[in-house]
Amino acid sequence: MTPAIPPVGAGGTAAVLVTPRGELVLANVGTRIGGFVIDLMIAGAVGFVVAMVVVGVYLVSNGLSIEDELSEAQSTEIGLIIWAVFLPPWFIATWIANAIGWSLGKRILDLRIVTAEGRPPGLGWGLGRTVAAWLSWLPLGLGFIWATWDERRQTWHDKIGGTHVVRAESIAAVEAREREVASLH
């Protein structure tokens, strides 16, 4: 028995991605935004903790305390150190999430990133999608907003990365059918 897939889109019909594996239900933009917000909250919390540790280490190593007034150069140095400590792990985590087809936010909301073949993107396509996300931000986030009117609900980085965001239960339904067919042979 396959899981029920609630209809999305106009006319009560599901917006689907037809793949060689079967039809996958495209995620709606609101759910995608929810996943992004969850990811942003997680990254913000982790970033805050890392920043506090980095600032603490900086202050101690320079014989300063939290009550001391910092020079403009020291404040700039702390800012650069925080960015240097935060950006590479964030980029790598995003790349891995794009490669395996889910982030924590997407996982919580039962979304997955797939290629046109219905599979996780892999390292190469995941890297492309990660780098392309920066392009989606450049014109005031237009590349993200694009999904609201795109018939395939793709952002610019989805288009560039050759990916779609789909409902996880539709992948489960396709995988159940694949197992059923395999068991008949």
N, C-alpha and C positions, 0 to 999 in steps of 0.2 A: 504494500500500500504506500503510495507516495504522499508526501505532506501537502496539505492544502496551501495554495499560493493565492493570497488575497489580490484581487484585481487592482491595478493602478492605471492611471492615465484616463483619457477621455472615453466615454461610452462604456465604461465598466470592463474594458479589455486591458489585459496586461501589456505593458510596453516590454517587448522581449528582444533579446539578442539571439539570433538563430546561429548556432554553432554546429560543427560536424558532430558534436556529442549530443545535441538536443537544444531545446529552447531554454534560455536563462532569463529570468525576470530582472529587468533593469531596476536599480535602486532609484527611489525618488530623491529629488534634490534636498528636501527637508531632512531626510534621514542621513544623507551624506553630510549635510551641515552639522547635524548632531554628532556624527562620528568625528568630524574635524574638531568640534568644540571639546569633546572628551579628550582627544589627543592633545589639543592645545593646553587643556587644564593639567594633564599629566606632565607634559613637557615643562609647563610653567612651574609646577611644584618641584619637579626634579631640578630644574634650572635654579630656582630660588635656593634650594638646599646647597647645591654646588657653589653658587655665588657666595653664600654665607661662609662656607668652608674656605673658599679661595680668599675672600676678604680677611677672614680670621688669620689664615696662614701669612698673608701679606703683612698684616699689621704686626703680628708677633715677630716675623723675620726682620722687620724694619724698626723694632723697638717702639712701636706705637700701640696705643690702646684705642678703644672705640670712642672714647671721649675726646681724643686729640683732634684738632682741626687739621685737615689734610691740605697740602698745597694743591694748586691746579694740576701740576705735573703728576703728583701722586694719585689724584682722582682719575686722571686720564689713564695712567698706568693700570690702575685697578680695573677700569672699564675695558681696556684692551685685553687684559688677562682673562677677565670673565668671558668676553666674546671668544677668545682663543680656546678656552676650556669648554665652552658650551656648544659652539657651532659644529666642530668635527663630530662629536658624538651624536648630535641631533641629525646631521646629514647622513651618517652611517645608519642610524636607527630608521630614518625615513627610507633610505635605500633598501634596507633589509625588508621593511614592511611592504614596500612596493614590489620587491622581488618575490616574496612568499605569498603575496596577495591579500594581506590584511595587516592592519595596525590594531592596537588595543581598542581604540574607539570603534573601528569597523567591526572587530570581533564581537564587542559588546552588543552592537546593534545588528548583528548577523548580516554583515555585508562582506563581500569579497571583491578583489580586483582580479580580472581575468583578461586574457587575450581574446582575439576574435575566434580562437579555437576552443575557448572555454577552459583554459588552463591558467595556472599562476604565471605571471610574466617572466620570472627568472631574473638572474643578476643583470644581464645586459639591458633588457627592456625595463627592469626596475630602476636602473641607473638613468636611463633616458627619461623616464617619467619623473624621477626626482629632480633632475636638472631642469626639465621643461616646466616644472611647477613654479620655478622662479620667473619664467616668462609669463605665466598666468597672473602673477602678482603685479608685474610692471605697469600695465596701464590701469592703475587703481583697482586691481582685482578682477578686471573684465574677463580674464581667462577662466576664472572660477564661476562667475555669474553666467557665463556662456551656457552652462549646462541647463539653466532654467528654460531656455527656448530651443535648445538643440534636440532634434527628434530622437537621437540616441543617448541623450542626457550626458554627453561628454563635455568635460572641461577641455581647455587647450592642451593641458598636459596629458589627458587621456588620448586625445587625437594624435599628438606627437608620439606618445609612448605606445600607441596601438592597443590601448586598454579600455575596459568598461568596468563600471562598478555594478555588481548584481546582488540580488538577494541570495543569501547562503542556502536557504531551503530549496531554491530551484536547482542549485548544484547538487544538493543531497538527493533530490528527486532523479536527476540525470544519472548520478552514480548508482542509485538503487536499480534503475533500469539497466545500466551497464552490467551490474552484478547478476541481475536476473537473466539477461541474454547470455552472459558467460556461463552461467550454471546450466543452461540448456544445451551447451555444446560439449 
